[in-house]
């Protein structure tokens, strides 16, 4: 399940894409428009900055902006940077240890296909695809 952290991260990124116009956007403005606690957004934006998706400046005239164009940022990238791996089962996680049952596991093909569908869906969607008028 995608948590509020991942869903809000997409909303923040979308808000920045819609309102940027070459200037930094104060977090309080994003919080007001999105009706999300500024304190919670501070945590989410910190992750987005660490991931290199957003840059920010503090002080008067400070705020946040996207580091790339909306058509260069996938929804999958946003989700994995805020949620962690989207693998449906532990054995398919990127850092999973080798499973001794993998060769005999009758359900592994099911989970592998589901993992690929999920990955391709979210990585196939760009932030720009979510902008109004798309």
Secondary structure, DSSP 8 states (H G I E B T S, - for coil): ---HHHHHHHHHHHHHHHH-TTS-B-HHHHHHHHT--HHHHHHHHHHHHHTTSEEEE-STT-EEEESS-GGG-BHHHHHHHHH----SSGGGSTT----TTTTT-SSHHHHHHHHHHHHHHHHH-BGGGGSTT-
